[in-house]
Amino acid sequence: MANKKPRGRETAWDMVLSMGAVIATVGVIMLIAWRPQEEVKQQVDYETAVASAVIAQTWPISIPKTLPAGYQATSARLEPESYGEVGDIRWILGFQTSAGEYVSLWQSDGPKGKVVAPATNSAVCESTATINGATWQKCEIDKPLTRAFVKTEGDLTSIVSGTAPWDELLRFAESLVPAKP
């Protein structure tokens, strides 16, 4: 019979060998089961959502007059405003740029104080910009990176935000026009 160590008398070297065996087994399983994951960009037919929103809404739904080359719609929906009062509505239109950045429009008739923080990831608004004759607040936060232009007209708050550079967000905001039925 082999010279077996009594239980509780194993050495640190025995533990290292056991851990090595476990790690090697896990490594082999990972090599066999690993599959590359491709990011799937879900493209949205935002024209249909715009048509439905224009019919349903009492305030002017905005859309970009023309989309820059390479933009892909990733979201388009008219829904109850979860940060406002009962009956408040928001319009969200989102795009991924050709550079992989994000640009979105969030319009809401909910209270500005409740809507701006979640729509901008609590970005700090420290300056203003004039876009198409209207004054927009310019807001930014580093983590998570969010840049935003915020405008309020009456009860309607419009927010153009995303991870795209400022000049791209500015061009997007400048291109906004009321959607036609």
N, C-alpha and C positions, 0 to 999 in steps of 0.2 A: 504494500500500500504506500502511496506517495506521502511525502512529508507535508501535511496540510497544516496551515497556520490556524490556530484557534480563532473563533469569531471574536472581533474586537481587537485583534492584534495585527491588522493589515497595516501596511506602511503607506506613506505618502506616494511612493512610486506606484503602488497598486492602484491608487486613486487616479493618478495621471494616466496610466494605461487604460483604465476603465473610461475615463473622459475622452481619451483619444479614440477609443472604439466607438463611442456614442457619436462624437463629432464626425468621424469618417462615415458612419452609417447615414447620418442626416445629410452630409454632403453628397453622397451617392444618390439618395432619394431626390434631393434638390436638382441635381444634374439631369436626372431622368425626367422629372416632372416639370421643369422650368420651360415656359413658353414666353417669347417676347410679347409685350403688351403694346399694341398700337393705340394711340389716342384717336378716338372716333369723334369727328366733328358732326354734331347733329345739326343738319341744315333745316331751317324752318321756312315755310311759305308765309312770309309776313304780309304779303299783299292781301291774302284772304282774311287774316286777322285784322288788318287795317279796315277792310270793307265792313266787317262785322262791328268793329269798334265805332266807326263813324256813324253807323245806323243807331247804335245803342246809346251813345254818349251825348250829353247836352253841351259840353264845352269842346273847343276845337282840338282834335287829336293832331299832333304834329308828327311829321315823317321827314326824312331827308329828301330833298328835291331829286338828287341823283346820288347814287352810291359810288364811292371810289372803287377803282378796280381792285379785285381781290377780297372785298368785304363779303362775309357770309353771315346771314342772319342766324342767330342762335336762340333767340327768344322773341316772342311777340304775343302779348296777352293783355286783355282788359279784365281786371279782377277787383274784388273788394279790397280796399286799402286796410291792411292789417295794422297799420300804425296810426289810424285816424279814428273817426267816430263811425258808428253804424250808418251805412248808406254812402260813405265816402268811397270813391273809386280811384284806381290808378291804372295808367297805361304804361307798359314796359316794353321797350324795343331794344334788343341787344344784338351786337355784331362782333365778330372776330375779324381783325384786320389781316391783311396779307402778311404782316410781320408777326402775327400770333398774339397781338395785344387785343384788349377789349375796349369797346365803346358802347355806351348804352344811353338811352333816354328814358327817364322816369318822370311821368306827369301825374300829379295827384291833386285832388280837390280837398284832401285832408289837411289838418292844421300843419303849417310850415314847421313849427317847433317839434312836432312829432315825426315828420316825414323826412326831413333833411338828414338827420344823424344816421338812420339806418341806410338811406340811399347813398350816402357818401362814406360809409364806414367811419363815422364820427370825425371826418376831416375838419381841419381848422380853416375858417374863412377869414383871410387877412387882407384881401385886396379886392378890387373890382375891375371889370372889363366891360367895354361897350361893344355889344354885338348886335348888328343890325339896328342900331339906334336905341337899344334897351340896355339897362345896366344889369349885369350879372355879377354875383359874388364869385370870387375865385377861391377855391378851397383845396387843401392838399393834406395828405397824411402819408407817412413813409411805410408804416406796417399796419395792415397790408397796404401796399402801394395803391393809392387812389387819388386821382386828380378829378376835380369837378367844377363845373360852372352851374350856379344856382340862380334862378330868376323867379320872382313872384309877381304875378299880375292878378289883382283881385284875390279870389279864392284859389287860383290855380298856381301850383308850384311846378316849375320845369327844371329838371336836373340832367345835365349832360355829364356823364362821368365815365371813368375807366382807367386802364393802365397805359393807354396810348399817350404819346407825347402831347404837350400842351397845344402845339400848332395843329395837330390832327384833331384834337377835341374842339379847338376853335373853328376849324373848317367844317366839322360836323354840325356844330351849333349854328354857324352861319347858313348852312344849307337847309335848316328846318323850315318847313312850310305847312300850313294847315292841310290835312288830308281832305280830299273831295270824295263825296259819295259816289 
